[in-house]
């Protein structure tokens, strides 16, 4: 079976190399963006209103519902890294997107059944202010969590693998940057539709209808994706990139007693076949992290007489060593983004609980669904992504002489995120004062408009328009060729870790303080936000140190190439 799979990968790769001029390019653009939009609507249709569904459909307590929401978001964000590894090592992007879309559809069908069949959920809670609500049975929870797991696996397998597949359709960094901007624009615009239209249907027509529409969007996206298959440029799997990383570590340890030499001829660059796999492959190791250069040092017993490798766990190519060094260099920057995402994850769950206790009327006849409040993040991100591409970046280039670097964009995102948390704390403080001064009953609505929450959410959205595309562009251009799928999925991994970390932070605060009771009118969510502000300021200082010490490997070069070509 492995031989058959390998031959199919080789055949597809050879076919793509002979027909690259007929495949890829802007003709694939509408198919990929439509697929992104449809699958994002499908995923956002059930995740956007999940906290409310857990409270109303499964009688889960409010803070617990927020914690479940964070865990599920973390899981759906962790799956893309697994999908990227499978795409890089075994199946390629196209197969991973197709299989994941189908799994997502199965999950959405099951979620729809939990909303339409009374036997699959507990009886509705008649009095929210009491603790006598019926809890879901073990079979009901099992079916619900299986449906969520399938939807998470499918949604996660698609998200950033599709981003890499889209970028693979273009060969110029400038075109790839344009694609990433439009990819995020499509992602956020579709999320706006899911967070407004579908959430409105769930709140006012029925949960089954809303989840059913999400499943329909999944079907449409899958069909569009398959229609465009004859236009795509296919890049076959390159083998497991993490195996070469492990080989570098093992080979370095095994040859730790050898002296590091300066002559490039003492290092192994691979046979001719391996060199052809990597464009502009490195023939001489760099001086940074010199101890790792031992992995590529030639020894008599590590190669065969014909020059091929005899002991792959004792000898690596110079390119493999340099690829591993790239990951080490970029790790501090990546870790700073984890702590950038943690306050955003905390805010995303708590702001829905705040909205449930505020006046959500717009006019006399319309009620803003609590699950739709996060749409203001998506709207501001989508709007500013368009402004950046058409107005801000051209103006920046005229004044500075070049577009902003990815690190500069990420840095601005850090600052805006801290400001948003500060505004969140001030708004929540005002909400609590109104709740206490007005002697609001338990779990009742505070006479304060939900629109007070929009400035902080809009600011988070603007920050995301800076730092998310900046991170994707940085990792995609800086990561080794063998890790291109992982480079985009690494964004999703840090989001996953941020959601998991936010869950741990909330649990810690619940155990140490009284800030987060079930009735948040009796709590101090404003203090939680002030903790996020302090956390964000310290993390921004850490990011500045990492950014100042980091030296671009490819971004500056590509920038120079694009400028010279223009």
C-alpha positions in Angstrom: 0.0 0.0 0.0 2.9 2.4 0.8 4.4 1.8 -2.6 1.1 2.5 -4.3 0.6 5.7 -2.3 4.1 6.8 -3.1 3.7 6.1 -6.8 0.5 8.1 -6.8 2.2 11.0 -5.1 5.1 10.9 -7.6 2.7 10.7 -10.6 0.7 13.7 -9.4 3.9 15.7 -8.6 5.3 14.9 -12.0 2.0 15.8 -13.7 1.9 19.1 -11.8 5.5 20.0 -12.7 4.8 19.4 -16.4 1.6 21.5 -16.4 2.4 24.3 -13.9 1.8 26.9 -16.6 -1.8 25.6 -17.0 -2.4 25.2 -13.2 -2.6 27.6 -10.3 -2.6 31.3 -10.5 -5.6 33.7 -10.2 -8.0 31.3 -11.9 -8.0 29.3 -8.7 -8.7 32.3 -6.5 -12.5 32.3 -6.6 -12.8 28.6 -6.0 -10.5 28.7 -2.9 -12.1 31.8 -1.4 -15.6 30.5 -2.0 -14.5 27.3 -0.2 -13.1 29.3 2.6 -16.3 31.3 2.9 -18.6 28.3 2.8 -16.7 26.2 5.3 -16.2 29.3 7.6 -20.0 29.9 7.6 -20.5 26.2 8.4 -18.0 26.3 11.3 -19.1 29.7 12.6 -22.7 28.7 12.5 -22.3 26.3 15.4 -19.3 27.9 17.3 -20.5 31.5 17.4 -23.6 30.7 19.5 -22.2 27.7 21.4 -22.2 29.3 24.8 -25.9 30.2 24.5 -26.7 26.7 23.2 -25.0 25.1 26.1 -26.8 27.3 28.6 -30.3 27.0 27.0 -30.1 23.6 25.3 -28.1 21.6 27.8 -28.7 23.6 31.0 -24.9 24.2 31.6 -23.9 26.9 34.1 -22.6 30.1 32.6 -19.0 30.1 33.6 -18.8 26.4 32.8 -20.3 27.0 29.4 -17.6 29.7 28.8 -14.9 27.2 29.8 -16.3 24.5 27.5 -16.3 27.1 24.7 -12.6 27.8 25.3 -11.7 24.1 25.3 -13.6 23.5 22.1 -12.1 26.5 20.4 -8.7 25.3 21.6 -9.3 21.9 20.2 -10.5 23.1 16.8 -7.4 25.3 16.6 -5.1 22.5 17.6 -6.3 20.1 14.8 -4.8 22.2 11.9 -1.3 21.4 13.0 -2.1 17.7 12.7 -3.8 18.3 9.3 -0.7 20.2 8.1 1.6 17.3 9.2 -0.6 14.8 7.3 -0.7 17.1 4.2 3.1 17.6 4.3 4.0 14.0 5.0 1.4 11.8 3.4 -1.6 13.1 1.5 -1.0 16.6 0.2 -3.3 19.7 0.8 -6.1 18.7 -1.6 -6.8 15.3 0.0 -6.7 16.7 3.5 -9.2 19.5 2.7 -11.6 17.1 1.0 -11.5 14.5 3.8 -11.8 17.2 6.5 -14.7 18.9 4.8 -16.6 15.6 4.7 -15.9 14.9 8.4 -17.1 18.4 9.3 -20.3 17.7 7.5 -20.9 14.5 9.5 -20.4 16.5 12.7 -22.8 19.2 11.7 -25.5 16.6 10.8 -25.1 15.2 14.3 -25.2 18.6 16.0 -28.4 19.4 14.0 -30.0 16.1 15.3 -29.2 17.1 18.9 -31.2 20.3 18.3 -34.1 18.7 16.6 -34.6 15.5 18.5 -35.9 16.0 22.1 -34.4 12.6 23.2 -30.9 13.9 22.5 -31.0 16.8 25.0 -32.4 17.5 28.5 -35.7 19.2 29.2 -35.5 23.0 29.0 -34.8 24.8 32.3 -38.0 26.5 33.5 -36.4 28.8 36.1 -32.8 30.0 35.4 -32.5 31.5 38.9 -32.8 28.1 40.6 -30.4 25.2 40.6 -33.1 22.6 39.8 -32.5 22.4 36.1 -32.3 18.9 34.6 -28.7 17.9 33.7 -28.0 16.1 30.5 -27.7 12.3 30.7 -24.5 10.5 29.8 -25.8 9.2 26.4 -26.9 12.8 25.6 -23.5 14.2 26.5 -21.7 11.4 24.6 -23.6 12.1 21.3 -23.1 15.8 21.8 -19.4 15.6 22.3 -19.0 13.1 19.4 -20.7 15.6 17.1 -18.5 18.4 18.4 -15.4 16.3 18.0 -16.2 15.5 14.4 -17.0 19.1 13.6 -13.8 20.3 15.3 -11.7 17.7 13.4 -13.2 18.7 10.1 -13.1 22.5 10.7 -9.5 22.3 12.0 -8.3 20.1 9.2 -9.4 22.6 6.6 -8.6 26.0 8.0 -5.0 26.6 7.4 -4.3 23.7 5.1 -6.6 25.6 2.7 -4.5 28.7 3.3 -1.3 26.9 2.3 -3.0 25.4 -0.7 -4.1 28.8 -1.9 -0.6 30.3 -1.4 0.9 27.4 -3.4 -1.1 28.6 -6.4 1.2 31.6 -6.6 4.9 31.8 -7.0 5.7 35.5 -6.3 5.8 36.6 -2.6 3.8 39.7 -3.5 1.0 37.7 -5.0 1.1 35.4 -1.9 0.8 38.4 0.4 -2.3 39.6 -1.6 -3.8 36.2 -1.4 -3.3 36.0 2.4 -5.0 39.4 2.8 -8.0 38.2 0.8 -8.0 34.9 2.5 -8.4 36.6 5.9 -11.0 39.0 4.4 -13.0 36.0 3.2 -12.5 34.2 6.5 -13.7 37.2 8.6 -16.6 38.2 6.2 -18.0 34.7 6.3 -17.6 34.7 10.1 -19.7 37.9 10.2 -22.4 36.2 8.2 -22.3 33.1 10.5 -22.3 35.3 13.7 -25.3 37.4 12.5 -27.6 35.7 10.1 -27.2 32.2 11.3 -27.1 33.1 15.0 -30.3 35.2 14.4 -32.0 32.1 12.9 -30.9 30.0 15.9 -32.3 32.5 18.4 -35.5 33.4 16.7 -36.5 30.5 14.4 -34.9 27.5 15.9 -31.5 25.8 16.7 -32.2 23.0 14.2 -32.7 25.5 11.4 -29.5 27.3 12.2 -27.4 24.2 12.4 -29.1 22.8 9.3 -28.1 25.9 7.3 -24.5 25.5 8.5 -24.6 21.9 7.2 -25.9 23.2 3.8 -23.1 25.7 3.6 -20.6 22.9 4.2 -22.1 20.9 1.3 -22.0 23.9 -1.1 -18.3 24.7 -0.2 -17.3 21.1 -0.7 -18.9 21.0 -4.2 -17.3 24.3 -5.2 -13.9 23.0 -4.0 -14.2 19.9 -6.2 -15.4 21.9 -9.2 -12.1 23.8 -9.1 -9.9 20.7 -8.8 -8.9 20.8 -12.5 -7.3 24.2 -12.1 -5.3 23.7 -8.9 -1.5 23.4 -8.8 -0.8 20.2 -6.8 2.3 19.9 -4.7 2.9 16.4 -3.5 3.8 15.4 0.1 7.5 15.9 0.8 7.8 13.3 3.5 7.7 13.9 7.3 9.5 17.2 8.0 9.6 16.4 11.7 11.6 13.2 11.0 14.5 15.3 9.7 14.3 17.6 12.8 14.5 14.5 15.0 17.5 13.3 13.0 19.3 16.6 13.5 18.9 16.3 17.3 19.9 12.6 17.4 22.9 13.1 15.1 24.1 16.1 17.1 23.9 14.2 20.4 25.7 11.2 18.9 28.6 13.3 17.5 28.8 15.7 20.5 32.5 14.9 21.0 33.5 15.9 17.5 35.0 19.4 17.0 33.1 21.8 14.8 35.2 22.7 11.7 35.0 25.7 9.4 35.7 24.0 6.0 32.5 23.5 4.0 33.9 20.4 2.4 33.7 18.6 5.7 29.9 18.8 5.8 27.5 16.6 3.9 25.1 18.4 1.5 23.3 15.3 0.3 23.3 13.4 -2.9 22.2 14.9 -6.2 18.6 13.7 -5.8 18.2 15.4 -2.4 19.8 18.6 -3.6 17.3 18.8 -6.5 14.4 18.6 -4.1 15.4 21.9 -2.4 15.7 25.1 -4.4 18.8 27.1 -3.5 19.8 24.5 -1.0 22.5 25.5 1.5 26.0 24.0 1.1 27.8 25.6 4.0 26.4 25.8 7.6 26.0 29.2 9.3 27.8 30.1 12.5 24.7 30.5 14.6 23.9 27.5 16.9 27.3 26.1 15.8 26.9 23.0 18.0 24.1 21.7 15.6 26.6 21.7 12.7 28.0 18.5 14.1 24.9 16.7 12.7 26.1 17.4 9.1 29.8 16.6 9.7 31.0 13.7 7.5 32.3 10.6 9.2 33.7 7.4 7.6 31.0 5.1 8.8 28.0 7.4 7.9 28.2 7.3 4.1 28.4 4.5 1.5 31.2 4.3 -1.1 29.0 5.9 -3.7 28.4 9.0 -1.5 24.9 8.1 -0.3 23.9 8.1 3.3 24.4 4.9 5.2 23.3 5.9 8.7 20.5 8.6 8.5 20.4 9.0 12.3 24.1 9.9 12.4 24.4 12.2 9.4 22.1 15.0 8.1 22.4 17.4 5.3 23.4 21.0 5.9 20.0 22.1 4.7 18.3 20.0 7.3 20.5 21.5 10.0 19.7 25.1 8.8 16.0 24.3 8.7 16.1 23.3 12.3 18.0 26.5 13.2 15.2 28.5 11.5 12.7 26.9 13.8 14.8 27.7 16.9 15.2 31.3 15.8 11.5 31.9 15.3 10.2 30.1 18.4 10.5 33.1 20.8 8.4 35.2 18.4 5.9 32.5 18.2 5.7 32.0 22.0 5.0 35.8 22.4 2.0 35.4 20.2 0.6 32.7 22.5 0.4 35.3 25.3 -1.0 37.8 22.8 -3.9 35.4 22.0 -4.7 34.4 25.7 -6.4 37.8 26.7 -8.3 37.7 23.4 -9.6 34.2 24.2 -10.6 35.3 27.7 -12.4 38.3 26.4 -14.2 36.2 23.7 -15.9 34.0 26.3 -16.6 36.5 29.0 -18.0 39.2 26.6 -20.9 36.8 25.7 -21.8 36.4 29.4 -21.7 40.2 29.7 -24.0 40.6 26.8 -26.5 38.2 28.3 -26.9 40.6 31.3 -27.2 43.8 29.3 -29.9 45.5 27.4 -29.7 44.0 23.9 -32.6 46.0 22.3 -31.9 47.9 19.1 -35.1 49.9 18.5 -38.4 48.5 19.6 -38.5 45.2 17.7 -34.9 43.9 17.4 -32.9 42.1 20.0 -29.1 41.6 19.4 -28.3 37.9 20.0 -25.7 37.5 22.7 -23.8 35.1 20.5 -23.5 37.8 17.8 -21.7 40.3 19.9 -18.3 39.1 18.7 -19.3 40.0 15.2 -17.9 43.5 15.9 -14.4 42.0 16.0 -15.0 40.3 12.6 -16.5 43.4 11.0 -13.6 45.7 12.1 -11.0 43.2 11.0 -12.6 42.7 7.6 -13.0 46.5 7.1 -9.5 47.3 8.1 -8.0 44.5 6.1 -9.5 46.2 3.0 -8.3 49.7 4.1 -4.8 48.4 4.8 -4.5 46.8 1.3 -5.9 49.8 -0.6 -5.0 52.8 1.5 -2.6 52.3 4.5 0.1 50.1 3.0 0.5 52.3 -0.2 0.7 55.4 2.0 3.2 53.7 4.4 5.3 52.7 1.4 5.4 56.3 0.0 6.4 57.7 3.4 8.8 55.1 4.6 10.0 53.8 1.2 8.9 50.2 1.8 5.9 48.3 3.1 5.7 47.6 6.9 7.6 44.4 7.9 5.6 41.5 9.4 7.3 42.2 12.8 6.1 45.8 12.7 2.5 44.7 11.9 2.6 42.2 14.8 3.9 44.9 17.2 1.1 47.3 16.4 -1.3 44.4 17.1 0.2 43.9 20.6 -0.4 47.6 21.5 -4.0 47.6 20.2 -4.7 44.4 22.2 -3.5 45.9 25.5 -5.7 49.1 24.8 -8.7 46.9 24.2 -8.3 45.0 27.5 -8.0 48.4 29.3 -11.3 49.6 27.7 -12.9 46.2 28.5 -12.1 46.7 32.2 -13.5 50.3 32.3 -16.7 49.3 30.6 -17.2 46.3 32.9 -16.6 48.5 35.9 -19.4 50.8 34.7 -21.7 47.9 34.1 -21.1 46.6 37.7 -21.8 50.1 39.2 -25.1 50.2 37.3 -26.0 46.7 38.5 -25.2 47.5 42.1 -26.7 51.0 42.2 -29.9 49.8 40.5 -30.2 46.9 42.9 -30.6 44.5 40.0 -32.0 41.0 41.0 -30.0 37.9 40.5 -29.2 37.0 36.8 -31.3 40.0 35.7 -30.6 42.5 32.9 -28.6 45.6 33.7 -30.1 48.8 32.2 -27.0 49.4 30.1 -26.9 49.0 26.3 -24.9 46.1 24.9 -23.4 48.5 22.4 -21.0 49.7 25.2 -19.1 46.5 24.4 -18.4 47.4 20.8 -15.4 49.8 21.1 -13.3 47.2 22.9 -14.3 44.5 20.3 -13.6 46.8 17.4 -10.2 47.6 18.8 -9.4 43.8 19.1 -10.5 43.4 15.5 -8.2 46.2 14.2 -5.4 44.6 16.2 -6.1 41.2 14.5 -6.0 42.9 11.1 -2.5 43.9 12.0 -1.0 40.8 13.7 -2.7 37.8 12.2 -1.8 38.4 8.5 1.6 39.6 9.7 2.2 36.3 11.5 1.0 34.2 8.5 3.3 36.1 6.1 6.2 35.9 8.5 6.0 32.2 9.1 5.1 31.2 5.5 8.2 33.1 4.1 10.6 32.2 6.9 9.8 28.5 7.4 11.7 25.9 5.5 10.1 24.6 2.2 9.4 21.2 3.8 7.3 22.9 6.5 5.2 25.3 4.4 1.9 23.7 5.5 3.1 23.7 9.1 4.0 27.4 8.8 0.4 28.5 8.3 -1.0 25.9 10.7 1.4 27.1 13.4 -0.9 30.2 13.8 -3.8 27.9 14.6 -1.6 26.0 17.1 -0.8 29.2 19.0 -4.6 30.0 19.0 -5.2 26.6 20.5 -2.6 27.0 23.2 -4.0 30.5 23.9 -7.5 29.1 24.4 -6.3 26.3 26.6 -4.2 28.8 28.6 -7.2 31.1 29.0 -9.2 28.1 30.4 -6.4 27.5 33.0 -6.2 31.3 33.9 -10.0 31.4 34.4 -9.9 28.3 36.6 -7.0 29.7 38.6 -8.8 33.0 39.2 -12.0 31.1 40.1 -10.1 29.1 42.7 -8.1 32.0 44.2 -10.7 34.8 44.0 -14.4 35.5 44.0 -14.3 37.4 40.7 -16.2 34.8 38.6 -19.4 33.5 40.2 -22.2 32.1 38.1 -24.1 35.4 38.5 -21.5 37.8 37.0 -23.4 40.8 38.5 -21.9 39.7 41.8 -18.4 39.2 40.4 -15.5 41.3 39.3 -14.8 40.6 35.6 -13.2 44.1 35.4 -10.4 42.8 37.6 -9.9 39.9 35.2 -9.5 42.4 32.4 -6.9 44.4 34.4 -4.9 41.2 34.9 -5.0 40.8 31.1 -3.7 44.4 30.7 -0.7 43.7 33.0 -0.1 40.4 31.3 -0.2 42.1 27.8 2.2 44.9 28.8 4.8 42.4 30.1 4.3 40.2 27.0 4.8 43.3 24.7 8.1 43.9 26.4 9.1 40.3 25.8 8.0 40.6 22.1 10.1 43.7 21.6 13.2 41.9 22.8 12.5 39.0 20.5 11.8 41.2 17.5 15.0 43.3 18.0 17.1 40.2 18.2 15.5 38.4 15.3 17.2 38.6 11.8 15.0 37.9 8.8 16.1 34.9 6.7 13.8 35.4 3.6 11.4 38.4 4.1 14.0 41.1 3.4 15.2 39.2 0.4 11.8 38.7 -1.0 11.0 42.3 -0.4 14.1 43.4 -2.3 13.2 41.0 -5.1 9.7 42.3 -5.5 10.8 45.9 -5.4 13.5 45.4 -7.9 11.1 43.5 -10.2 8.6 46.3 -10.0 
